[in-house]
Amino acid sequence: MRPRHVQPVSLAAALGGLDAALPTITVDGAPVRDSPVGSLQLTGVAVDSRAAAPGDLYIAVPGAQRHGAEFTAQAVAGGAVAVLTDAEGAALVGAGPAASALPVLVAERPRLLVGPLSAAVFASQPADAARPVLFGVTGTNGKTTTTYFINALLRALGRTTGLIGTIEILAGAEAIPSTLTTPESPQVHSLLALMRERGLGAAAMEVSSHALEYGRVDGVVFDVAGFTNLTQDHLDLHGDMESYFAVKASLFGAGRSRVGVVTVDDEWGARMAAAATGPVVTLRTDPDAPAGASADWTVEAIEPAGLGHRFTLRGPGGTALALSTGLPGTFNVSNAALAAVMVLASGVDPEDLQRAAAAHDPFTVQVPGRMQLISDAPTGIVDFAHNPDALVRTLAAVRRPDPGSRVIIVFGATGQRDETKRPIMGAAAARLADVVIVTDDDPHDEDEEQIRRGVLAGAREAVRAENLACEVLEVFPRAEAIEAAVAMAGERDTVLVAGRGHEVWQEIKGVNHALDDRVELAASLTRHGFSVRTPVAIES
C-alpha cells in the first residue's frame, strides 16, 4: 500500500508546511525547530505499530481501550525513527521497553496531526506534479456503487483508475482487500502517492462519516466530492441526525473539496447544498421531489430496461444525455446520475461522456454484494442494505410483477450499533415482504437473541397494528435462515438476503466465522434443484 520510492523529508520540513492552527510539537519541552531532531529524515507515517516501517514517524494516539504509546516498542522493531504522542503517551513510552530508543515528540492532540503529516511525508497531492484526479463520495447509502460507477465511466473514457472503498482497494489492476470503508490517514496518503507513482489518471474514494469524524481524510483535498443521501444510520457514533449531517457537510468545505455535487432529492440534500462553503453543482434524481425543487442537473424520463432503467440526464445549456443502468432499482439511477455529473464536474466534455456511456455501458458494472443477482428462478439477490432506508428501497426494487410471486427476505441487525433502527427495519420488512426471516448479522459482543428480539418486535407490531399478511419467522444461525428461505421459495418468488453484502466473515464474541451470503444462497439454491448464475463473483 506504499509507493516504491519515497523522497525522504526532514521532520522540520514536514512540520514547516503545516497549518499554524494545528497543535505545537515539542521535544524535551522545546519546539522541534530548535532541536537537532528537526533534521531527522522521514519516509513514512504510521498510527498502527504493526504497520510501522523503516523511516516512519510513529504517531501514538489514545484508542478506545489502550493507548498507542503502549506499543511503541513494536513500532521501533518495525523501523520507526521517532514517536509523536501526547503527554500521557510520553509517560508510557518513558516507562516502557522503548525508553530512550528514539526521540519522543509531544503534542496536545496528536490525532489532528496524523493527516497533515502523512500528506507532507508521502507528498500525496503535490501541487507541482501530475497526480490522479480524486473523487470522494459520501452519504448514507450508495457510496460503494457510485464509486464503482465513477471508475467504470472513467475507464470507458480511457483513464487508468484507482479505488479506495468498503469492498476493495485498487491501484490500477492490483486489488488489495479492504477492512474499512476509508482506511486510516497514513494509508490513504500512501495509497494516493502510490497511485501517483503508477501514473493513474483518477481515483474514487468512499468517504464515510467515521472517516470524517476520526480524521482519516485529513490533509486530503478532493477534486470532486459527491453526496448521495442522508438517512438514519450510525447514530451510535453521532448521537442524532443533526450531528450526523454536520459531519457529512464538512466534506463540502472549501479546504476539503474543489467542487461538490449534491443530490437534492429531499430536505437533507437541499440543506447539504446550502451548507457547502465551496462551489456546488446540484442534482435532482427523484421525479417526485418536492415541488419547486430546482437543480443544475435533473433526471427525467425514467423507463424500465431489462432489470434496470433508461433515463435522460438534463443539464445546463440544453444538454441532454441518454444513459442507462442494468442494475435493479431506481436508486441505481440516482447513483449513475451522480457518477455522471461528478465526472462532468471534473472537466469531461458531455459529448465525450455520452459516447463512452453508449459504447461501454459503464453503469451496468457488477458491484459485489450490491443487488448481486445469484439466480433467476427464483430470483436470488444478495444486497448490503443494513439500515431502514436502504431496506425499503431494496425491497421495493426486487418485487416482481408476476401474479402470485412472493418476496422472502432474510436479514438481521449488527450488534453494538444503533439499536433504535432495529424495530424500524423489522416494520419496513413486514410491510414490503411476504415472508420475513429474522436472523443474525454480525453480533460482535452483543447477545444475538437480544438483537433479533429488537428486529422481531418491529416486524410483529407492524403485522398486528396494520393487519399485514406477512409471515414473520425467527431462524438462526444465518446459514440455516438462508436455507429455510430457499426451501419455501418457488420459481416465481424472490429471495433477498440483506445486510452483509460482500462480507465473508461473521464476527461473534470476538471470533470471525467464515460466512458469505452469496456462497450460502448459491449452495442452498443448488441443493433444492434451482439453477445458479455462474460465476458467482466472490472476494477472498
C-alpha positions in Angstrom: 0.0 0.0 0.0 3.1 2.3 -0.2 4.8 3.8 -3.1 8.0 2.1 -4.2 10.0 5.3 -3.9 9.6 8.0 -1.3 11.8 11.0 -1.2 13.0 11.4 2.5 11.6 14.6 4.2 13.2 16.2 7.2 10.9 16.4 10.2 11.5 20.2 10.2 10.4 20.5 6.6 7.3 18.3 7.2 6.3 20.5 10.1 7.1 23.7 8.3 4.2 23.2 5.8 1.6 22.6 8.5 -1.2 25.0 9.3 -0.3 27.2 12.2 -3.6 26.4 13.9 -2.5 22.8 14.4 -1.1 21.7 17.8 2.5 22.7 18.6 5.0 19.8 18.7 7.8 19.8 21.2 10.7 17.6 22.1 12.2 17.7 25.6 9.9 20.7 26.3 11.3 22.8 23.5 9.9 23.5 20.0 11.2 20.9 17.4 12.6 23.7 15.2 15.1 24.5 18.0 16.2 20.9 18.3 18.6 18.7 16.3 15.7 16.3 15.9 14.4 18.6 13.2 16.9 17.2 10.8 15.6 13.6 11.2 14.7 12.1 7.8 11.2 10.6 7.5 9.9 8.3 4.7 6.6 7.3 6.2 4.0 7.7 8.9 2.2 5.0 10.9 -0.6 5.0 13.6 -0.7 1.2 13.8 2.5 -0.1 15.4 2.2 -3.3 13.4 2.4 -1.3 10.1 5.5 0.7 11.1 8.3 0.5 8.5 11.9 1.8 8.4 12.0 5.6 8.4 8.5 6.0 9.8 7.2 8.6 12.3 5.0 6.5 14.7 2.1 8.6 15.9 0.8 7.1 19.1 -2.8 8.2 19.9 -5.2 7.1 22.6 -7.5 4.2 21.5 -10.9 3.0 22.8 -9.2 0.7 25.3 -5.4 1.1 25.0 -3.0 3.9 24.3 -0.9 3.6 21.1 2.2 4.5 23.1 2.0 1.1 24.8 3.0 -0.4 21.5 5.9 1.8 20.8 8.5 -1.0 21.1 6.7 -2.8 18.3 6.9 0.3 16.1 10.6 0.6 16.9 11.1 -3.0 15.9 9.4 -2.2 12.6 11.9 0.6 11.9 10.2 3.7 13.3 12.7 6.5 13.9 10.6 8.8 16.2 7.3 8.7 18.1 4.8 11.6 18.3 2.3 11.3 21.1 0.6 13.2 23.9 1.8 13.8 27.5 0.1 10.6 28.7 1.7 8.7 25.9 5.2 10.2 26.5 5.0 8.9 30.1 4.1 5.5 28.9 7.0 5.5 26.4 9.4 6.6 29.1 8.3 3.8 31.4 8.3 1.1 28.7 10.9 -1.0 26.9 11.3 1.6 24.1 12.6 4.3 26.6 15.5 6.2 25.1 15.3 4.1 21.9 14.1 7.1 19.8 13.1 10.7 20.1 9.7 11.4 21.7 7.7 14.3 20.3 4.8 15.6 22.3 1.7 17.5 21.2 -1.7 18.1 22.9 -3.9 16.4 20.3 -1.6 14.3 18.1 -4.6 12.8 16.2 -5.1 16.2 14.5 -1.6 16.0 13.1 -1.8 12.5 11.5 -3.4 13.5 8.2 -1.4 16.7 7.6 1.9 15.0 8.4 1.1 12.0 6.3 0.3 14.3 3.4 3.6 16.1 3.8 5.8 13.0 4.2 4.2 11.0 1.4 3.7 14.0 -0.9 0.4 12.5 -1.8 -1.1 15.5 -3.6 1.7 17.8 -4.8 0.6 21.0 -6.5 3.5 20.9 -8.9 3.3 17.4 -10.2 0.8 15.2 -12.1 -1.5 13.3 -9.9 -4.8 11.4 -10.1 -8.0 13.4 -10.2 -9.6 12.5 -6.9 -13.3 11.8 -6.5 -14.9 11.4 -3.0 -18.4 10.1 -2.4 -20.2 10.4 0.9 -23.8 9.8 2.1 -25.7 7.0 3.9 -26.4 4.7 1.0 -25.0 4.3 -2.5 -21.3 5.3 -1.8 -19.9 2.0 -3.0 -22.0 1.7 -6.1 -21.3 5.3 -7.1 -17.6 4.9 -6.8 -17.7 1.7 -8.9 -19.8 3.6 -11.5 -17.3 6.5 -11.5 -14.4 4.2 -12.1 -16.2 2.3 -14.8 -17.1 5.5 -16.6 -13.6 6.9 -16.3 -12.2 3.6 -17.7 -14.7 3.9 -20.6 -13.2 7.4 -21.2 -9.7 5.8 -21.4 -8.4 6.7 -17.9 -6.5 4.4 -15.6 -8.2 4.4 -12.2 -7.8 3.6 -8.5 -10.4 2.9 -5.9 -10.5 3.1 -2.1 -13.6 1.7 -0.5 -15.6 -0.8 1.5 -15.0 -3.8 -0.7 -11.5 -3.4 -2.1 -8.7 -1.0 -2.8 -7.5 -0.9 -6.4 -4.2 0.7 -7.5 -4.7 0.2 -11.2 -5.1 -3.5 -11.8 -3.8 -4.5 -8.3 -6.5 -5.4 -5.8 -6.0 -5.1 -2.1 -8.7 -6.4 0.3 -10.3 -3.6 2.4 -11.2 -3.7 6.1 -12.5 -0.2 6.5 -14.8 2.0 4.3 -12.0 4.5 4.4 -8.5 3.4 5.7 -6.6 5.3 8.3 -5.0 8.5 7.2 -1.4 7.3 6.6 -2.7 4.5 4.4 -4.9 7.0 2.4 -2.0 9.3 1.7 0.4 6.4 0.9 -2.2 5.0 -1.5 -2.6 8.3 -3.2 1.2 8.6 -3.5 1.3 5.0 -4.9 -1.4 5.9 -7.4 0.5 9.0 -8.5 3.7 6.9 -8.8 1.9 4.5 -11.1 0.6 7.3 -13.3 -3.1 6.7 -12.6 -5.3 9.3 -14.1 -8.1 9.3 -11.5 -9.2 7.6 -8.3 -12.5 7.3 -6.5 -12.9 7.0 -2.7 -15.8 6.3 -0.3 -15.8 8.9 2.5 -17.7 7.6 5.5 -18.9 9.6 8.4 -16.5 7.6 10.5 -13.6 8.7 8.3 -14.6 12.3 8.6 -15.2 12.1 12.4 -11.9 10.3 13.0 -9.7 12.4 10.7 -9.0 9.6 8.2 -9.2 12.0 5.3 -7.5 14.9 7.0 -5.0 16.5 4.6 -6.8 15.2 1.6 -8.3 17.6 -1.0 -10.9 16.1 -3.3 -11.2 17.5 -6.8 -14.9 16.5 -6.8 -16.9 15.5 -3.8 -20.4 13.9 -4.2 -23.3 13.4 -1.8 -25.9 10.6 -2.3 -28.4 10.9 0.6 -28.8 11.0 4.3 -31.0 8.6 6.3 -30.8 7.1 9.8 -27.6 5.2 10.4 -24.5 5.4 12.7 -26.4 7.2 15.4 -24.4 5.1 17.9 -21.5 7.3 16.9 -23.1 10.6 16.1 -25.9 10.7 18.6 -28.5 12.4 16.4 -29.2 13.2 12.8 -28.1 16.8 13.1 -24.6 15.8 14.2 -24.5 13.1 11.5 -25.4 15.8 8.9 -22.8 18.2 10.2 -20.0 15.6 9.9 -21.1 14.8 6.3 -21.3 18.5 5.4 -17.7 19.1 6.5 -16.6 17.3 3.2 -18.0 20.2 1.2 -15.9 22.9 2.8 -13.5 24.9 0.6 -10.5 23.3 2.1 -11.8 19.7 1.6 -13.1 19.7 -2.0 -12.7 21.9 -5.0 -16.3 21.3 -6.2 -19.2 19.5 -4.7 -22.0 17.6 -6.5 -25.0 17.3 -4.2 -28.1 15.2 -4.8 -31.1 17.4 -3.6 -34.0 14.9 -3.7 -35.1 15.8 -0.2 -34.6 18.4 2.6 -31.3 16.9 3.8 -29.8 17.3 0.2 -31.1 20.8 -0.1 -29.5 21.6 3.3 -26.3 20.0 2.3 -26.0 22.1 -0.8 -26.8 25.3 1.2 -24.2 24.4 3.9 -21.4 23.9 1.4 -18.7 26.6 1.7 -17.2 25.7 -1.7 -18.6 25.6 -5.2 -21.6 23.3 -5.6 -23.4 21.6 -8.5 -26.9 20.3 -7.6 -28.6 17.2 -9.0 -32.2 16.1 -8.7 -32.8 12.4 -9.5 -36.3 11.9 -8.0 -39.2 13.0 -10.2 -41.3 13.1 -7.1 -39.0 15.5 -5.3 -40.8 18.4 -3.6 -42.5 20.8 -6.0 -40.3 23.8 -6.9 -37.1 22.0 -6.2 -34.6 23.2 -8.8 -31.2 21.8 -9.7 -28.4 22.2 -12.2 -28.9 18.7 -13.4 -32.1 16.6 -13.4 -33.1 13.1 -14.2 -36.0 12.7 -16.5 -37.9 10.1 -18.5 -37.0 7.0 -16.4 -38.1 3.8 -18.1 -37.6 0.2 -17.3 -35.0 -1.6 -19.4 -34.5 -5.2 -18.5 -33.6 -5.4 -14.8 -32.5 -1.8 -14.8 -33.6 1.5 -16.4 -33.0 4.0 -19.1 -33.1 7.7 -18.3 -32.3 11.2 -19.5 -29.8 13.4 -17.6 -30.6 17.0 -18.5 -28.3 19.9 -17.6 -27.2 23.5 -18.4 -27.4 24.8 -21.9 -29.9 22.3 -23.0 -27.5 19.3 -22.5 -29.4 16.0 -22.6 -27.6 12.7 -22.1 -29.2 9.4 -22.8 -27.9 7.0 -20.1 -28.9 3.6 -18.6 -28.0 1.2 -15.8 -28.6 -2.5 -15.8 -28.7 -2.7 -12.0 -32.1 -3.1 -10.4 -33.8 -0.2 -8.5 -34.3 3.5 -9.2 -31.8 4.2 -6.5 -29.2 2.9 -9.0 -30.5 5.5 -11.5 -29.6 8.1 -8.8 -26.2 6.5 -8.3 -25.5 6.5 -12.0 -26.6 10.1 -12.4 -24.4 11.3 -9.5 -21.4 9.4 -11.0 -22.0 11.1 -14.4 -22.4 14.6 -13.0 -19.3 14.2 -10.8 -17.2 13.1 -13.9 -18.6 16.1 -15.8 -17.7 18.4 -12.9 -14.1 17.2 -13.2 -14.0 18.8 -16.7 -15.1 16.0 -19.0 -17.0 17.1 -22.1 -20.6 15.9 -22.2 -20.3 14.6 -25.7 -17.3 12.5 -24.7 -19.2 11.1 -21.8 -22.2 10.3 -24.0 -20.0 8.4 -26.4 -18.2 6.5 -23.7 -21.5 5.6 -21.9 -23.1 4.4 -25.2 -20.1 2.3 -26.2 -19.2 0.7 -22.8 -22.4 0.6 -20.6 -20.4 1.6 -17.5 -23.4 1.8 -15.2 -24.1 -1.9 -15.5 -20.8 -2.9 -13.9 -21.4 -5.6 -11.2 -20.8 -4.3 -7.7 -20.0 -7.2 -5.3 -22.7 -7.7 -2.7 -24.8 -4.7 -4.1 -28.0 -6.1 -5.7 -25.9 -9.0 -6.8 -28.0 -11.5 -8.7 -27.3 -15.1 -7.8 -30.2 -16.8 -9.6 -33.1 -16.0 -11.9 -35.8 -18.5 -10.9 -36.4 -17.9 -8.1 -34.7 -14.5 -8.2 -31.9 -14.8 -5.7 -30.3 -11.5 -4.6 -27.7 -10.5 -2.0 -27.5 -6.9 -1.0 -25.8 -4.8 1.6 -29.0 -3.0 2.8 -28.4 -2.6 6.5 -30.5 0.5 7.5 -34.2 1.4 7.2 -34.0 3.5 4.0 -31.8 1.0 2.2 -34.0 -1.9 3.2 -37.2 -0.1 1.9 -35.5 0.9 -1.4 -34.2 -2.6 -1.9 -37.4 -4.4 -1.1 -39.3 -2.1 -3.5 -36.8 -2.8 -6.2 -37.0 -6.6 -6.0 -40.8 -7.0 -6.1 -41.6 -8.9 -9.3 -44.8 -8.0 -11.3 -45.8 -11.7 -11.7 -49.2 -12.5 -10.0 -48.7 -14.7 -7.1 -45.0 -14.1 -6.7 -43.6 -13.5 -3.2 -40.7 -11.7 -1.6 -38.9 -13.7 1.1 -36.3 -11.6 3.0 -33.5 -12.9 5.3 -31.9 -10.2 7.4 -30.8 -9.2 10.9 -29.1 -6.2 12.6 -25.5 -5.6 13.5 -24.6 -5.8 17.2 -23.2 -2.9 19.2 -24.6 -0.4 16.7 -27.6 1.9 16.7 -30.4 -0.1 18.5 -33.2 2.3 17.5 -33.1 1.3 13.9 -33.8 -2.4 14.6 -37.6 -2.3 15.1 -37.8 0.3 12.2 -36.1 -2.2 9.9 -38.4 -5.0 11.1 -41.5 -3.0 10.4 -40.3 -2.0 7.0 -39.6 -5.6 6.1 -43.0 -6.7 7.3 -44.7 -4.0 5.1 -42.9 -4.8 1.9 -42.2 -8.6 2.1 -44.4 -11.6 2.2 -42.1 -13.6 4.4 -39.7 -12.1 6.9 -37.0 -14.3 8.3 -35.1 -12.6 11.1 -31.7 -14.0 11.8 -28.2 -12.9 12.9 -26.0 -10.3 11.2 -22.7 -9.6 12.9 -23.5 -9.8 16.6 -20.0 -8.7 17.7 -20.0 -8.9 21.5 -23.8 -8.3 21.9 -26.2 -11.2 22.7 -27.6 -12.5 19.4 -31.1 -13.1 20.9 -31.4 -9.6 22.1 -30.6 -8.2 18.7 -33.1 -10.4 17.0 -35.7 -9.5 19.6 -35.5 -5.8 18.6 -36.0 -6.6 14.9 -38.8 -9.1 15.6 -40.6 -6.6 17.8 -40.9 -4.1 15.0 -42.0 -6.7 12.4 -44.6 -8.3 14.7 -46.0 -4.9 15.8 -46.4 -3.8 12.2 -48.2 -7.0 11.3 -50.5 -6.6 14.3 -51.2 -2.9 14.1 -51.5 -2.7 10.3 -53.2 -6.1 9.8 -50.5 -7.2 7.4 -50.5 -10.7 5.8 -46.7 -11.0 6.2 -45.4 -14.2 7.9 -42.6 -13.4 10.4 -40.1 -16.1 11.4 -37.0 -16.3 13.5 -34.4 -18.7 12.2 -30.7 -18.9 13.2 -27.9 -19.3 12.6 -27.8 -17.3 9.4 -26.9 -20.2 7.0 -30.0 -22.1 8.3 -32.1 -19.0 7.7 -31.0 -18.8 4.1 -31.7 -22.5 3.7 -35.2 -22.0 5.1 -35.9 -19.2 2.7 -34.9 -21.2 -0.3 -36.8 -24.2 0.9 -40.1 -22.3 0.8 -39.4 -20.5 -2.5 -41.0 -21.2 -5.8 -39.6 -20.2 -9.2 -41.6 -17.0 -9.4 -40.5 -15.9 -5.9 -37.7 -13.6 -4.9 -35.3 -14.5 -2.1 -33.4 -11.4 -0.8 -30.6 -11.9 1.7 -29.8 -8.4 3.1 -27.4 -6.7 5.4 -24.0 -8.2 4.8 -23.5 -7.9 1.1 -19.9 -8.7 0.1 -18.7 -9.6 3.6 -17.1 -13.0 4.1 -16.7 -13.2 7.9 -19.3 -13.1 10.6 -18.0 -11.8 14.0 -19.4 -13.5 17.1 -17.9 -12.8 20.5 -14.5 -11.7 19.0 -14.2 -14.7 16.7 -14.5 -14.5 12.9 -16.5 -17.3 11.3 -16.4 -17.8 7.6 -19.8 -16.8 6.2 -20.6 -15.4 2.7 -24.3 -14.9 1.9 -23.6 -15.4 -1.8 -22.0 -18.7 -1.2 -24.7 -19.9 1.2 -27.5 -18.7 -1.1 -26.0 -20.4 -4.2 -25.4 -23.6 -2.3 -29.0 -23.7 -1.0 -30.4 -23.0 -4.4 -28.4 -25.8 -5.9 -29.4 -28.2 -3.2 -33.1 -27.5 -4.0 -32.6 -28.1 -7.7 -32.6 -24.5 -8.9 -30.1 -23.1 -11.4 -27.5 -20.6 -10.2 -25.8 -17.9 -12.3 -22.2 -18.6 -13.0 -19.8 -17.4 -12.0 -20.9 -16.0 -8.6 -18.2 -13.4 -8.1 -16.7 -13.8 -4.6 -13.9 -11.9 -3.0 -11.4 -13.6 -0.8 
